[in-house]
Amino acid sequence: MALKGAEIMKMLPKTNCKECGYPTCFAFAMKLATGGANLEDCPHLDPQVRAQLEAAMAPPIKLVTIGAGENALAIGEEEVMFRHEKTFFHESGIAILISDKESESDIEKKLKRIKAFDFERIGQKLKIDLLALCFESGDKGKFEALVKKAYETTNFALILICEDTDVLFSAASLCADRKPLVYPITKDNTSAAIPKLKELGVPAGVKGQSIEALTSVTSELKDAGIEDMLLDPGSKNMLEGIRDQTLIRRAALKKGFRPLGYPTIAFPCFMYQDRFKETLAAAALMIKYAGIVVLSQAEAQFLLPLLVHRFNIYSDPRRPMTVEEKAYEIGNPGENSPVLISTNYALDYFIVSAAIEEANIPAYLCIKDTEGLGVMAAWTSGKFNGEAIAEFFEKYAMADKVKHRKLIIPGVAKKLVAELEEELPGWEIILGPLEGSDIPKFLSEEWKA
């Protein structure tokens, strides 16, 4: 649990020397408690006290990074149980399972399919994060060949799954600079794993048959100086997974229980054979509170809903998604191009701009700042009315951009027509379609005509 300013104050030297940049030690303590200052700013802090404060002020869930470079995945360091309290910061990683029992052609196809995943939603790229490589063949050479292939032909972060500790770390040494997650580290192999974990500097995927079993392993690893861990409580189905993930999160955040203060990993791929049940379990475990979910499938019809689901969970509920206010030029418009207007709610912008591009008709898309509200909500709050739109037209000199005087407004904004005819004299106000998907047909038929 986070230390309060008064608790930190008790451990400070109380010199009020102002060398930290604050007028008093109490002011410095309050800033430390809220994350606005660093312990290094106090020149008189005893090293032993500094170490105690660093341990006490560390995030309740450790930040762990898997992979390297731009494709590294950082998970953990969450601060709340529910996203409406603050927000969730480090989104769950989605991993695709590949077994060394699969044929070379099937592995090649799966890798190609995974690399091709590249969806966009409201300007954000949605993609797979990790490959989970599983040793099932019993052939060390086949597993190492799979690891080499994934390492050399992709940039994904890697999870190595192997019950044989010698094979596991032999494979990990082939891609140690990518910092793969090695799994499973259990009570039975901890002693053998510790030297290799230190040597390679890779994170450990700790597995226990229960939450209690996890704590003994994490404590032993931490005592050995190993800090980067992910926890798998061994949940056998979705309900057990939700229970275990919630208990781990609550123990770390609410009780400050350090042995469970690490991000988690869940395996829907091992819970269910049915693809629909597997996808449902993954969706539930993302909410409660898996840092990584491992799936067996790479089909778009299952992955795309999960990617959008994850996107929605990890967007900040306190801040609407917006785009910049301006007159966007789509497709190099000219003086005879259509003029459309909408709000700066990001989803509105991307739907309308994509529809204009699909119509293949260059256009000006006027985006009015409505603080992220959609058309009707912005109209009712006075942020998207005739006066506001007239001010936008004057600010961005829309009358100088086109020879015609025609403005296309959203089809749901019928009540705006009379206001705009009064505020924009000489302009013809055209009511567009109700649905964004109808914009290409509307522009092709109405504007060309």
C-alpha positions as CSV (number, residue, x, y, z in Angstrom):
1,M,0.0,0.0,0.0
2,A,1.3,3.5,-0.8
3,L,2.9,5.5,2.0
4,K,1.2,8.7,3.1
5,G,3.0,12.0,3.4
6,A,2.9,11.9,7.2
7,E,4.4,8.4,7.2
8,I,7.3,9.5,4.9
9,M,7.8,12.6,7.1
10,K,8.6,10.5,10.1
11,M,11.6,8.9,8.2
12,L,13.1,12.1,6.8
13,P,16.0,14.0,8.6
14,K,13.7,17.0,9.3
15,T,16.4,19.6,8.6
16,N,14.2,21.9,6.5
17,C,17.4,22.7,4.6
18,K,15.5,23.5,1.4
19,E,18.2,21.8,-0.7
20,C,15.6,19.5,-2.1
21,G,13.8,22.5,-3.7
22,Y,10.9,22.6,-1.2
23,P,10.5,25.0,1.7
24,T,10.1,22.2,4.4
25,C,10.7,18.5,4.8
26,F,6.9,18.1,5.2
27,A,6.3,19.7,1.8
28,F,8.9,17.4,0.3
29,A,7.2,14.4,2.0
30,M,3.9,15.3,0.6
31,K,5.4,15.5,-2.9
32,L,7.0,12.2,-2.5
33,A,3.7,10.6,-1.5
34,T,2.1,11.8,-4.7
35,G,5.0,10.9,-7.0
36,G,5.9,14.6,-7.6
37,A,9.5,14.3,-6.2
38,N,12.3,11.8,-6.0
39,L,14.2,10.5,-2.9
40,E,17.4,11.4,-4.6
41,D,16.4,15.1,-4.1
42,C,17.2,14.8,-0.4
43,P,21.0,15.1,0.2
44,H,20.8,14.3,3.9
45,L,18.8,11.0,3.7
46,D,20.5,8.1,5.4
47,P,21.2,5.3,2.9
48,Q,19.5,2.7,5.1
49,V,16.4,4.9,5.4
50,R,16.5,5.5,1.7
51,A,16.5,1.8,1.0
52,Q,13.5,1.3,3.4
53,L,11.6,4.1,1.7
54,E,12.3,2.8,-1.8
55,A,11.0,-0.6,-0.8
56,A,7.9,0.9,0.9
57,M,7.2,3.3,-2.0
58,A,7.7,0.8,-4.8
59,P,4.5,0.2,-6.9
60,P,2.4,-2.6,-5.4
61,I,2.6,-4.5,-8.7
62,K,6.0,-4.6,-10.3
63,L,6.5,-3.4,-13.8
64,V,7.9,-6.3,-15.9
65,T,9.1,-6.0,-19.5
66,I,9.2,-9.0,-21.9
67,G,11.0,-8.6,-25.2
68,A,13.3,-5.8,-26.4
69,G,13.2,-2.8,-28.6
70,E,10.0,-1.3,-30.0
71,N,8.1,-4.6,-29.7
72,A,8.8,-5.0,-26.0
73,L,5.8,-5.5,-23.8
74,A,5.6,-3.8,-20.4
75,I,3.0,-5.0,-18.0
76,G,2.2,-4.5,-14.3
77,E,2.5,-1.4,-12.2
78,E,-1.3,-1.0,-12.0
79,E,-2.7,1.0,-9.1
80,V,-6.5,0.3,-9.0
81,M,-9.0,-2.6,-9.0
82,F,-11.5,-0.8,-11.2
83,R,-10.8,1.4,-14.2
84,H,-13.3,4.0,-13.2
85,E,-11.2,4.7,-10.1
86,K,-8.3,6.0,-12.2
87,T,-7.4,4.0,-15.3
88,F,-5.5,0.9,-16.3
89,F,-2.1,1.7,-17.9
90,H,-0.3,-1.3,-19.3
91,E,-2.7,-3.3,-21.5
92,S,-2.8,-7.1,-21.5
93,G,-0.5,-8.8,-23.9
94,I,-2.1,-11.2,-26.4
95,A,0.1,-14.2,-27.2
96,I,-0.4,-16.9,-29.8
97,L,0.6,-20.5,-29.0
98,I,2.8,-22.4,-31.5
99,S,3.8,-26.0,-30.7
100,D,6.9,-27.7,-32.0
101,K,4.6,-30.6,-32.9
102,E,3.0,-28.6,-35.7
103,S,4.4,-29.2,-39.2
104,E,6.8,-26.7,-40.7
105,S,4.2,-25.6,-43.2
106,D,1.6,-25.0,-40.5
107,I,4.1,-23.1,-38.4
108,E,5.0,-21.0,-41.5
109,K,1.4,-20.2,-42.2
110,K,0.6,-19.3,-38.6
111,L,3.6,-17.0,-38.4
112,K,2.6,-15.3,-41.7
113,R,-0.9,-14.8,-40.4
114,I,0.2,-13.4,-37.1
115,K,2.6,-11.0,-38.7
116,A,-0.2,-9.8,-41.1
117,F,-2.4,-8.8,-38.2
118,D,-2.5,-5.0,-38.3
119,F,-5.9,-3.4,-37.5
120,E,-6.6,0.2,-36.9
121,R,-9.3,1.6,-34.6
122,I,-9.6,5.4,-34.0
123,G,-6.1,5.9,-35.1
124,Q,-4.6,3.2,-32.9
125,K,-2.9,0.1,-34.2
126,L,-4.3,-3.2,-32.8
127,K,-1.9,-6.1,-33.0
128,I,-0.6,-9.3,-31.5
129,D,2.1,-8.9,-28.9
130,L,3.8,-12.2,-28.3
131,L,4.5,-15.7,-29.6
132,A,4.2,-18.5,-27.0
133,L,6.5,-21.4,-28.2
134,C,5.6,-24.7,-26.6
135,F,7.8,-27.8,-26.3
136,E,5.6,-30.8,-26.9
137,S,7.5,-33.0,-29.4
138,G,10.0,-34.4,-26.9
139,D,12.7,-33.4,-29.4
140,K,15.1,-30.7,-28.1
141,G,16.3,-30.0,-31.7
142,K,12.8,-29.4,-33.0
143,F,12.0,-27.0,-30.1
144,E,15.2,-25.0,-30.6
145,A,14.6,-24.9,-34.4
146,L,11.1,-23.4,-33.6
147,V,12.7,-20.8,-31.3
148,K,15.3,-19.9,-33.8
149,K,12.7,-19.5,-36.5
150,A,10.5,-17.2,-34.4
151,Y,13.6,-15.2,-33.2
152,E,15.1,-14.7,-36.7
153,T,11.9,-14.1,-38.8
154,T,9.8,-12.0,-36.4
155,N,10.2,-9.2,-33.9
156,F,7.6,-10.5,-31.4
157,A,8.4,-10.8,-27.7
158,L,8.6,-14.5,-26.9
159,I,7.3,-16.9,-24.2
160,L,9.1,-20.2,-24.0
161,I,7.0,-23.0,-22.5
162,C,8.9,-26.2,-21.5
163,E,8.7,-28.5,-18.5
164,D,12.3,-29.7,-19.1
165,T,14.4,-27.1,-17.3
166,D,17.6,-28.0,-19.3
167,V,15.8,-27.7,-22.7
168,L,14.0,-24.5,-21.5
169,F,17.2,-22.6,-20.7
170,S,19.1,-24.0,-23.7
171,A,16.4,-22.5,-25.9
172,A,16.3,-19.3,-23.9
173,S,20.1,-18.9,-24.5
174,L,19.3,-18.7,-28.2
175,C,17.2,-15.6,-27.9
176,A,18.3,-14.2,-24.5
177,D,18.9,-10.7,-25.9
178,R,15.1,-10.6,-26.8
179,K,14.4,-11.2,-23.0
180,P,11.9,-14.0,-23.4
181,L,9.6,-15.2,-20.6
182,V,10.7,-18.6,-19.5
183,Y,7.9,-20.8,-18.2
184,P,7.2,-22.7,-16.0
185,I,9.3,-22.0,-12.9
186,T,7.9,-24.1,-10.1
187,K,8.7,-25.2,-6.6
188,D,10.4,-28.3,-8.0
189,N,12.8,-26.5,-10.4
190,T,13.5,-23.2,-8.6
191,S,16.9,-24.2,-7.4
192,A,18.0,-25.3,-10.8
193,A,16.5,-22.2,-12.5
194,I,17.9,-19.5,-10.3
195,P,21.5,-19.6,-11.7
196,K,20.2,-19.6,-15.3
197,L,17.8,-16.8,-14.7
198,K,20.6,-14.7,-13.3
199,E,23.0,-15.6,-16.1
200,L,20.6,-14.9,-18.9
201,G,18.7,-12.0,-17.3
202,V,15.3,-13.2,-18.5
203,P,11.9,-12.9,-16.7
204,A,10.5,-15.9,-15.0
205,G,6.9,-17.3,-15.5
206,V,6.1,-18.7,-12.0
207,K,3.5,-21.5,-11.9
208,G,1.8,-22.8,-8.8
209,Q,-1.0,-25.2,-8.2
210,S,-2.6,-22.6,-6.0
211,I,-2.0,-19.0,-4.9
212,E,-0.3,-20.2,-1.7
213,A,2.1,-22.3,-3.7
214,L,3.1,-19.2,-5.8
215,T,4.2,-17.2,-2.8
216,S,6.9,-19.6,-1.7
217,V,8.4,-19.6,-5.2
218,T,8.3,-15.8,-5.6
219,S,9.8,-15.3,-2.2
220,E,12.7,-17.7,-3.0
221,L,13.3,-16.0,-6.3
222,K,13.2,-12.5,-4.7
223,D,15.6,-13.6,-2.0
224,A,18.0,-14.8,-4.8
225,G,17.8,-11.3,-6.4
226,I,15.4,-12.1,-9.2
227,E,12.8,-9.4,-9.5
228,D,11.1,-9.9,-12.9
229,M,8.3,-12.5,-12.6
230,L,4.9,-13.3,-13.9
231,L,2.4,-15.4,-11.9
232,D,0.3,-18.3,-13.1
233,P,-1.9,-19.7,-10.3
234,G,-2.7,-22.7,-12.4
235,S,-6.4,-21.9,-12.9
236,K,-8.2,-24.7,-14.8
237,N,-11.2,-22.8,-16.1
238,M,-12.5,-19.3,-16.6
239,L,-14.3,-19.1,-13.2
240,E,-11.2,-20.3,-11.3
241,G,-9.1,-17.8,-13.4
242,I,-11.3,-14.8,-12.4
243,R,-11.2,-15.9,-8.8
244,D,-7.4,-16.3,-8.7
245,Q,-6.6,-13.2,-10.7
246,T,-8.9,-11.1,-8.5
247,L,-7.3,-12.5,-5.3
248,I,-3.8,-11.8,-6.5
249,R,-4.6,-8.3,-7.5
250,R,-6.4,-7.6,-4.3
251,A,-3.6,-9.0,-2.2
252,A,-1.1,-6.8,-3.9
253,L,-3.1,-3.6,-4.0
254,K,-5.2,-3.7,-0.9
255,K,-3.0,-5.7,1.5
256,G,0.4,-4.7,0.1
257,F,1.4,-8.4,0.0
258,R,4.7,-8.2,-1.8
259,P,5.1,-11.9,-2.8
260,L,2.1,-11.5,-5.0
261,G,3.0,-8.0,-6.3
262,Y,3.7,-9.1,-9.9
263,P,1.7,-9.1,-13.1
264,T,0.0,-12.4,-14.1
265,I,-0.3,-14.7,-17.1
266,A,-3.3,-16.9,-18.0
267,F,-3.7,-19.7,-20.5
268,P,-7.2,-19.9,-22.0
269,C,-5.5,-22.1,-24.7
270,F,-5.1,-24.9,-22.0
271,M,-8.5,-24.3,-20.4
272,Y,-10.7,-25.1,-23.3
273,Q,-10.6,-26.9,-26.6
274,D,-13.6,-25.0,-27.9
275,R,-12.5,-21.8,-29.7
276,F,-15.5,-19.8,-28.6
277,K,-15.1,-20.7,-25.0
278,E,-11.3,-20.0,-25.2
279,T,-12.1,-16.5,-26.6
280,L,-14.7,-15.8,-24.0
281,A,-12.3,-16.8,-21.2
282,A,-9.6,-14.6,-22.7
283,A,-12.0,-11.6,-22.7
284,A,-13.0,-12.2,-19.1
285,L,-9.5,-12.6,-17.9
286,M,-8.3,-9.4,-19.6
287,I,-10.9,-7.6,-17.4
288,K,-9.9,-9.5,-14.3
289,Y,-6.7,-8.9,-14.5
290,A,-4.4,-11.0,-16.6
291,G,-1.2,-9.3,-17.8
292,I,-0.9,-11.8,-20.6
293,V,-3.4,-14.2,-22.1
294,V,-2.2,-17.0,-24.3
295,L,-4.5,-18.3,-27.2
296,S,-4.2,-21.2,-29.4
297,Q,-5.8,-19.6,-32.5
298,A,-4.8,-16.9,-34.9
299,E,-8.1,-16.4,-36.8
300,A,-9.2,-12.8,-37.4
301,Q,-12.8,-13.5,-36.4
302,F,-11.7,-14.4,-32.9
303,L,-8.8,-12.1,-32.5
304,L,-10.3,-8.8,-33.8
305,P,-13.1,-8.7,-31.1
306,L,-10.5,-9.4,-28.4
307,L,-8.2,-6.6,-29.7
308,V,-11.1,-4.1,-29.7
309,H,-12.2,-5.4,-26.3
310,R,-8.7,-4.8,-24.9
311,F,-8.6,-1.3,-26.5
312,N,-11.8,-0.4,-24.8
313,I,-10.6,-1.6,-21.4
314,Y,-7.3,0.3,-21.5
315,S,-8.7,3.6,-22.9
316,D,-9.0,6.2,-20.1
317,P,-12.7,6.5,-19.2
318,R,-12.2,10.0,-17.9
319,R,-10.9,11.4,-21.2
320,P,-12.9,11.2,-24.4
321,M,-10.9,10.2,-27.5
322,T,-10.5,13.3,-29.7
323,V,-8.7,14.6,-32.8
324,E,-7.5,18.1,-33.5
325,E,-9.9,20.8,-34.6
326,K,-9.2,21.9,-38.2
327,A,-10.3,21.6,-41.8
328,Y,-8.8,18.2,-42.9
329,E,-7.9,17.9,-46.6
330,I,-8.8,14.3,-47.7
331,G,-7.5,13.3,-51.1
332,N,-6.1,16.7,-52.2
333,P,-9.4,18.7,-52.5
334,G,-9.8,21.7,-54.7
335,E,-12.3,24.6,-55.2
336,N,-15.1,22.3,-56.4
337,S,-14.7,19.7,-53.7
338,P,-17.5,18.9,-51.2
339,V,-17.3,20.3,-47.6
340,L,-18.5,18.1,-44.8
341,I,-18.5,18.9,-41.1
342,S,-18.5,16.7,-37.9
343,T,-17.3,16.7,-34.3
344,N,-13.8,16.0,-32.9
345,Y,-15.0,12.8,-31.3
346,A,-12.3,10.5,-32.7
347,L,-14.7,7.7,-33.8
348,D,-16.8,10.2,-35.8
349,Y,-13.7,11.5,-37.5
350,F,-12.3,8.2,-38.5
351,I,-15.6,6.8,-39.7
352,V,-16.3,9.9,-41.9
353,S,-12.8,10.3,-43.2
354,A,-12.6,6.6,-44.1
355,A,-15.9,6.8,-45.9
356,I,-14.7,9.8,-47.9
357,E,-11.6,8.0,-48.9
358,E,-13.8,5.0,-50.0
359,A,-15.9,7.3,-52.2
360,N,-12.6,8.4,-53.8
361,I,-13.9,12.0,-54.0
362,P,-11.5,14.6,-52.6
363,A,-13.2,16.6,-49.9
364,Y,-12.7,19.1,-47.0
365,L,-13.7,17.5,-43.7
366,C,-14.3,20.3,-41.1
367,I,-13.8,19.0,-37.5
368,K,-15.2,21.2,-34.8
369,D,-13.8,20.9,-31.3
370,T,-16.7,19.7,-29.1
371,E,-14.5,18.3,-26.3
372,G,-15.0,14.8,-27.6
373,L,-18.8,14.8,-27.7
374,G,-20.6,13.2,-30.6
375,V,-23.0,15.2,-32.8
376,M,-26.2,15.1,-30.8
377,A,-24.6,15.4,-27.4
378,A,-22.5,18.3,-28.7
379,W,-25.6,20.0,-30.2
380,T,-27.6,19.7,-27.0
381,S,-24.7,21.2,-24.9
382,G,-24.3,24.1,-27.3
383,K,-20.9,23.0,-28.6
384,F,-22.1,22.1,-32.1
385,N,-24.7,24.7,-33.2
386,G,-25.1,27.2,-35.9
387,E,-23.1,29.9,-34.2
388,A,-20.2,27.6,-33.3
389,I,-20.0,26.3,-36.9
390,A,-20.2,29.8,-38.4
391,E,-17.2,30.8,-36.1
392,F,-15.3,27.7,-37.4
393,F,-16.0,28.7,-41.0
394,E,-14.7,32.2,-40.4
395,K,-11.6,31.0,-38.4
396,Y,-10.5,28.6,-41.1
397,A,-11.6,30.7,-44.1
398,M,-13.8,28.0,-45.6
399,A,-15.4,30.4,-48.1
400,D,-12.0,31.0,-49.6
401,K,-11.3,27.3,-50.1
402,V,-14.2,26.5,-52.4
403,K,-16.2,28.3,-55.2
404,H,-19.5,26.7,-54.3
405,R,-21.6,27.3,-51.2
406,K,-22.7,23.9,-50.2
407,L,-22.2,22.3,-46.7
408,I,-23.0,18.7,-45.9
409,I,-23.9,18.1,-42.3
410,P,-24.5,14.8,-40.4
411,G,-27.9,13.2,-41.1
412,V,-28.7,13.1,-37.4
413,A,-28.4,16.9,-37.1
414,K,-31.6,17.8,-38.9
415,K,-32.3,20.5,-36.3
416,L,-29.1,22.3,-37.3
417,V,-30.4,23.1,-40.8
418,A,-32.4,26.2,-39.8
419,E,-29.7,27.5,-37.5
420,L,-27.0,27.2,-40.2
421,E,-29.1,28.8,-42.9
422,E,-29.4,31.8,-40.6
423,E,-25.7,31.9,-39.4
424,L,-24.2,31.1,-42.9
425,P,-26.3,33.2,-45.3
426,G,-25.7,32.2,-48.9
427,W,-24.7,28.6,-48.0
428,E,-26.9,25.7,-49.0
429,I,-27.2,23.2,-46.1
430,I,-27.4,19.6,-47.3
431,L,-28.4,16.9,-44.9
432,G,-26.1,13.9,-45.2
433,P,-26.9,10.2,-44.6
434,L,-27.7,8.9,-41.1
435,E,-25.1,6.2,-41.3
436,G,-21.4,6.7,-42.0
437,S,-21.4,3.6,-44.2
438,D,-23.8,5.4,-46.6
439,I,-21.5,8.4,-47.2
440,P,-19.6,6.8,-50.2
441,K,-22.9,6.2,-52.0
442,F,-24.2,9.6,-51.0
443,L,-21.1,11.5,-52.3
444,S,-21.0,9.4,-55.5
445,E,-24.6,10.1,-56.3
446,E,-25.4,13.5,-54.8
447,W,-22.1,15.3,-55.3
448,K,-21.3,14.1,-58.7
449,A,-24.8,14.8,-59.8
